[in-house]
Amino acid sequence: MIEKIAIQGIKGSFHHQVALEYFQSTIEIDECLSFESLVDSLLKNNSQLAVMAIENSIAGSIIPNYALIDKNNFQIIGEYYLDIVQNLMVLNGQKIEEIQEVHSHPMALLQCMDFLKKHPNIKLVEDKDTAETAKRIHQNQIKGIAAIGSKVAAELYNLSIIAPEIQTVNNNMTRFFIISKEKIHPKISGSNEEINKASLKFELDDTPGSLATVLNVMTNCKLNLTKIQSMPIIETPFQYSFFVDVVFEKYKHYEKAVKILEIMTNHFKVLGEYKNKLIR
């Protein structure tokens, strides 16, 4: 059975690239123009799984996406780290001297500003999606306008890359979650423990040292805390939920920690258990 994967954006976007690289099999794509539409795709069973960006090594966490996962009780079943490589692409045969405007997402323009400053004659135009700009140039055969985006977009829309890897910071990575409506994870058998990472959410009483105590439990249970993100609780001003990622060598250590944390914290929830994808 061919799985249908929801992505934010259209084919040729970085979400699409992650879907292709993560699943490495024949998949169908459900193009969603917003993360809210992506959520609806899963809830309405228009797709079986979804790819959702969650944090960038430069820009930080996409906090609203944590809220979407939590609110809809989605399960994180995997993760993927993607090197964000931006390329300047045009219709075949065009040269950079002929380019009058560059259209792309504001973040993509910002990520390539050092390169763009070297071409002050080119007007920068903000657009809603990098891949959509590339698609429009291809469909309408637009000359004099370039797009910034992924190599996948250039290949998909038959555009020429006239300036590859123009991002200012080379070590720019985005972490993506693979999410599902239901809990799906590899089987655990003997020493072949495939699950070695989990994403958790909890709340704490407003008492001195409560967070430190929780962190000590994780340490004592041999969990490596790789991320902690706080988010305001809307109904309770200046109170926060905590979203954490932990990595472990043995699943039984993680299970022990969960049993203790369920008692110590409020509204404890396991958002997902999955295989840690090491950063390349």
C-alpha positions as CSV (number, residue, x, y, z in Angstrom):
1,M,0.0,0.0,0.0
2,I,1.3,3.4,-1.0
3,E,1.3,5.8,1.9
4,K,0.0,9.3,1.5
5,I,2.2,11.9,3.3
6,A,1.0,15.4,4.2
7,I,3.6,18.2,3.8
8,Q,3.5,21.9,4.5
9,G,4.0,23.5,1.1
10,I,4.0,22.0,-2.3
11,K,6.2,19.6,-4.1
12,G,9.8,20.9,-4.3
13,S,9.7,22.3,-0.8
14,F,12.0,21.3,1.9
15,H,9.2,19.3,3.5
16,H,8.8,17.4,0.3
17,Q,12.6,16.7,0.2
18,V,12.4,15.3,3.7
19,A,9.4,13.1,2.8
20,L,11.4,11.7,-0.2
21,E,14.6,11.1,1.8
22,Y,12.9,9.7,5.0
23,F,10.6,7.2,3.4
24,Q,12.8,6.2,0.5
25,S,9.8,4.5,-1.2
26,T,6.9,5.2,-3.4
27,I,4.7,7.7,-1.6
28,E,1.8,10.1,-2.5
29,I,2.0,13.7,-1.4
30,D,-0.8,15.8,0.1
31,E,0.2,19.4,-0.4
32,C,-0.9,21.6,2.5
33,L,-0.4,25.4,2.3
34,S,-0.3,25.8,6.1
35,F,0.4,23.7,9.2
36,E,-3.2,23.9,10.2
37,S,-4.2,22.4,6.8
38,L,-1.6,19.7,7.5
39,V,-3.3,18.9,10.8
40,D,-6.7,18.7,9.0
41,S,-5.3,16.3,6.5
42,L,-4.3,13.9,9.3
43,L,-7.5,14.3,11.2
44,K,-9.7,13.8,8.2
45,N,-7.6,10.7,7.1
46,N,-6.6,12.4,3.8
47,S,-3.1,11.3,4.7
48,Q,-1.7,8.6,6.9
49,L,1.4,10.5,8.1
50,A,2.8,14.0,8.0
51,V,6.1,15.8,7.9
52,M,6.3,18.8,10.2
53,A,9.2,21.2,10.7
54,I,9.8,21.7,14.5
55,E,13.0,23.6,14.9
56,N,15.9,25.3,13.0
57,S,19.5,25.5,14.2
58,I,19.5,29.2,13.6
59,A,15.9,30.4,14.0
60,G,15.1,28.1,16.9
61,S,11.9,26.2,17.7
62,I,8.6,26.5,15.9
63,I,6.6,26.8,19.1
64,P,3.1,26.7,17.5
65,N,3.8,23.3,16.1
66,Y,4.4,21.9,19.5
67,A,0.9,23.1,20.4
68,L,-0.6,21.6,17.3
69,I,0.9,18.2,18.1
70,D,-0.2,18.4,21.8
71,K,-3.7,19.7,21.1
72,N,-4.5,17.1,18.5
73,N,-2.9,14.2,20.4
74,F,-0.7,13.3,17.5
75,Q,2.2,10.8,17.9
76,I,5.7,11.6,16.9
77,I,7.0,8.4,15.2
78,G,10.3,9.7,13.7
79,E,12.6,12.6,13.1
80,Y,14.8,13.9,10.3
81,Y,17.5,16.5,10.2
82,L,17.9,18.3,6.8
83,D,20.7,20.5,5.7
84,I,19.1,23.7,4.4
85,V,20.9,24.3,1.1
86,Q,19.6,27.3,-0.9
87,N,20.1,27.7,-4.6
88,L,19.4,30.4,-7.1
89,M,17.4,29.0,-10.0
90,V,16.0,30.4,-13.3
91,L,14.6,29.4,-16.6
92,N,17.1,27.4,-18.7
93,G,19.4,29.7,-20.7
94,Q,19.1,32.7,-18.3
95,K,22.2,34.3,-16.9
96,I,22.5,36.2,-13.6
97,E,23.1,39.5,-15.4
98,E,19.6,39.1,-16.9
99,I,17.9,38.7,-13.5
100,Q,15.9,41.7,-12.4
101,E,14.1,40.2,-9.4
102,V,14.4,37.3,-6.9
103,H,11.2,36.0,-5.4
104,S,11.2,33.7,-2.4
105,H,10.0,33.2,1.2
106,P,11.3,35.9,3.5
107,M,13.3,33.4,5.5
108,A,15.0,32.1,2.4
109,L,15.9,35.7,1.4
110,L,17.3,36.4,4.8
111,Q,19.3,33.2,4.8
112,C,21.0,34.3,1.5
113,M,21.5,38.0,2.3
114,D,25.3,38.0,2.0
115,F,25.1,36.6,-1.6
116,L,22.2,38.9,-2.5
117,K,24.0,42.0,-1.3
118,K,26.6,41.3,-4.0
119,H,23.9,41.9,-6.6
120,P,22.3,45.2,-5.5
121,N,20.6,45.7,-8.9
122,I,18.4,42.7,-8.2
123,K,15.1,43.5,-6.5
124,L,14.1,41.2,-3.6
125,V,10.4,40.2,-3.5
126,E,8.9,38.3,-0.6
127,D,6.7,35.3,-1.6
128,K,4.8,32.8,0.5
129,D,6.7,29.7,-0.6
130,T,10.0,28.9,-2.2
131,A,8.8,25.9,-4.3
132,E,5.7,27.7,-5.4
133,T,7.8,30.5,-6.9
134,A,9.9,28.0,-8.8
135,K,6.7,26.3,-10.0
136,R,5.2,29.6,-11.2
137,I,8.4,30.5,-13.1
138,H,8.3,27.2,-14.9
139,Q,4.6,27.2,-15.7
140,N,4.5,30.7,-17.0
141,Q,8.0,30.6,-18.5
142,I,8.9,33.8,-16.7
143,K,12.2,35.4,-17.7
144,G,14.1,37.9,-15.6
145,I,12.9,36.5,-12.3
146,A,14.8,34.0,-10.2
147,A,13.7,31.8,-7.3
148,I,15.6,30.6,-4.2
149,G,15.0,27.0,-3.1
150,S,16.0,23.4,-3.0
151,K,17.7,21.3,-5.6
152,V,14.6,19.2,-5.6
153,A,12.5,22.2,-6.7
154,A,15.0,22.9,-9.6
155,E,14.8,19.4,-10.8
156,L,11.0,19.1,-10.4
157,Y,10.3,22.3,-12.3
158,N,13.1,22.0,-14.9
159,L,15.0,25.2,-13.8
160,S,18.7,25.8,-14.0
161,I,20.7,26.5,-10.9
162,I,23.0,29.4,-11.8
163,A,24.3,29.9,-8.2
164,P,24.4,26.8,-6.0
165,E,24.6,26.9,-2.2
166,I,24.1,30.6,-1.7
167,Q,23.1,30.4,2.0
168,T,25.1,32.6,4.3
169,V,25.5,29.9,7.0
170,N,26.5,26.5,5.8
171,N,25.7,24.6,9.0
172,N,22.0,25.5,8.9
173,M,19.8,22.5,9.7
174,T,16.1,22.0,10.3
175,R,14.7,19.2,12.3
176,F,11.4,17.7,11.2
177,F,9.0,15.4,13.0
178,I,7.2,12.5,11.3
179,I,3.7,12.5,12.9
180,S,0.8,10.2,13.0
181,K,-2.7,10.0,14.5
182,E,-1.8,6.8,16.2
183,K,1.1,5.3,18.1
184,I,3.4,3.5,15.7
185,H,6.9,2.4,16.6
186,P,9.5,-0.4,15.9
187,K,9.2,-3.5,18.0
188,I,11.6,-4.0,20.9
189,S,13.1,-7.4,21.0
190,G,15.9,-8.4,23.4
191,S,19.0,-6.2,22.9
192,N,17.8,-4.9,19.6
193,E,16.3,-1.8,20.9
194,E,15.4,0.5,18.1
195,I,13.5,3.1,20.1
196,N,16.1,5.3,21.9
197,K,14.5,8.7,21.9
198,A,11.2,10.2,23.3
199,S,9.4,13.5,23.3
200,L,7.5,14.3,26.5
201,K,5.3,17.1,27.8
202,F,4.4,18.0,31.3
203,E,3.4,20.8,33.7
204,L,4.8,21.6,37.1
205,D,3.6,23.2,40.3
206,D,4.9,26.6,41.0
207,T,7.3,25.5,43.7
208,P,11.0,26.2,44.1
209,G,13.2,23.5,42.6
210,S,10.4,21.5,40.9
211,L,12.1,21.6,37.5
212,A,15.5,20.8,39.0
213,T,13.9,17.7,40.7
214,V,12.5,16.5,37.4
215,L,15.9,16.9,35.7
216,N,17.6,15.0,38.5
217,V,15.2,12.1,37.9
218,M,16.1,12.0,34.3
219,T,19.8,12.0,35.1
220,N,19.4,9.2,37.7
221,C,17.5,7.1,35.2
222,K,20.3,7.6,32.7
223,L,18.3,9.7,30.3
224,N,20.2,12.3,28.2
225,L,18.1,15.5,28.0
226,T,18.7,16.9,24.4
227,K,16.1,19.6,24.4
228,I,13.8,21.5,26.7
229,Q,11.2,24.0,25.5
230,S,8.8,25.9,27.6
231,M,5.4,27.2,26.4
232,P,2.9,29.4,28.2
233,I,-0.3,27.8,29.4
234,I,-2.9,30.1,27.9
235,E,-5.5,29.6,30.7
236,T,-3.0,30.2,33.4
237,P,-0.9,33.4,33.0
238,F,2.9,32.9,33.7
239,Q,2.5,29.2,34.1
240,Y,4.3,27.0,31.6
241,S,4.2,23.6,29.9
242,F,7.6,21.9,29.3
243,F,8.4,19.9,26.1
244,V,11.5,17.8,26.4
245,D,13.4,15.3,24.3
246,V,15.4,12.6,25.9
247,V,17.8,10.0,24.5
248,F,18.5,6.7,26.3
249,E,20.5,3.5,25.7
250,K,18.1,1.1,27.3
251,Y,14.3,1.3,27.0
252,K,13.9,0.0,30.6
253,H,15.7,3.1,31.9
254,Y,13.2,5.3,30.0
255,E,10.3,3.2,31.3
256,K,11.4,3.7,34.9
257,A,11.7,7.5,34.4
258,V,8.2,7.7,32.9
259,K,6.7,5.9,35.9
260,I,8.3,8.4,38.2
261,L,7.5,11.5,36.1
262,E,3.9,10.5,35.8
263,I,3.7,10.9,39.6
264,M,5.8,14.0,40.0
265,T,4.4,16.1,37.2
266,N,1.0,17.4,36.1
267,H,-0.6,16.4,32.8
268,F,2.3,14.2,31.8
269,K,2.1,13.0,28.2
270,V,4.3,11.0,25.9
271,L,4.2,12.8,22.5
272,G,6.3,10.1,20.8
273,E,8.9,7.3,21.1
274,Y,11.1,6.8,18.1
275,K,14.6,6.1,16.7
276,N,17.1,8.9,17.2
277,K,18.2,10.3,13.8
278,L,21.8,11.4,14.4
279,I,22.8,14.7,12.8
280,R,25.0,14.2,9.8
